Amino acid sequence: MKNFISKTIITISLTLASTLSNAESIAVIANTEMTETLDENAISRIFLGKTNNFPSGAPALAVDLGEGNPARAKFQEVVLKKSDAQLKSYWAKQIFTAQGTPPKSTDNIDKLILLVSKNPSVITYVPVDKVPDNVRVVAKF
């Protein structure tokens, strides 16, 4: 009986977590000077440090939301196709082999949006309901 209750609680928790993570839509945002729309592959390449440029050739600087943020978890899952553990492993290898460093991150969405609005090189993601008029949405997930 105790085993059944434990399994039931785990199942309910996983279902609830899955529902919550799927409910939060995210928008990839850039400065209003950005004229191109980016596909998932281009965004992934920028955030995984495989390129430092937008497809147009302009410089790109990815900035992540802080660890534990639901939008970050969804971005990693949907766009980067990696779990948190896989991403940590990926960056550990990149750092060890001197092939790259992870994007800077911040927990403050308002500061992040301000950074994007003032810098044409910065690209990031935020929950869709946090997107202001002074930035450009380049993709939604």
Rosetta blueprint (number, residue, H / E / L):
1 M L
2 K H
3 N H
4 F H
5 I H
6 S H
7 K H
8 T H
9 I H
10 I H
11 T H
12 I H
13 S H
14 L H
15 T H
16 L H
17 A H
18 S H
19 T H
20 L H
21 S H
22 N H
23 A H
24 E L
25 S L
26 I E
27 A E
28 V E
29 I E
30 A E
31 N L
32 T L
33 E L
34 M L
35 T L
36 E L
37 T L
38 L L
39 D L
40 E H
41 N H
42 A H
43 I H
44 S H
45 R H
46 I H
47 F H
48 L L
49 G L
50 K L
51 T L
52 N L
53 N E
54 F L
55 P L
56 S L
57 G L
58 A L
59 P E
60 A L
61 L E
62 A E
63 V E
64 D E
65 L E
66 G L
67 E L
68 G L
69 N L
70 P H
71 A H
72 R H
73 A H
74 K H
75 F H
76 Q H
77 E H
78 V H
79 V L
80 L L
81 K L
82 K L
83 S L
84 D H
85 A H
86 Q H
87 L H
88 K H
89 S H
90 Y H
91 W H
92 A H
93 K H
94 Q H
95 I H
96 F H
97 T L
98 A L
99 Q L
100 G L
101 T L
102 P L
103 P L
104 K E
105 S E
106 T E
107 D L
108 N L
109 I H
110 D H
111 K H
112 L H
113 I H
114 L H
115 L H
116 V H
117 S H
118 K H
119 N L
120 P L
121 S L
122 V E
123 I E
124 T E
125 Y E
126 V E
127 P E
128 V H
129 D H
130 K H
131 V L
132 P L
133 D L
134 N L
135 V L
136 R E
137 V E
138 V E
139 A E
140 K E
141 F L
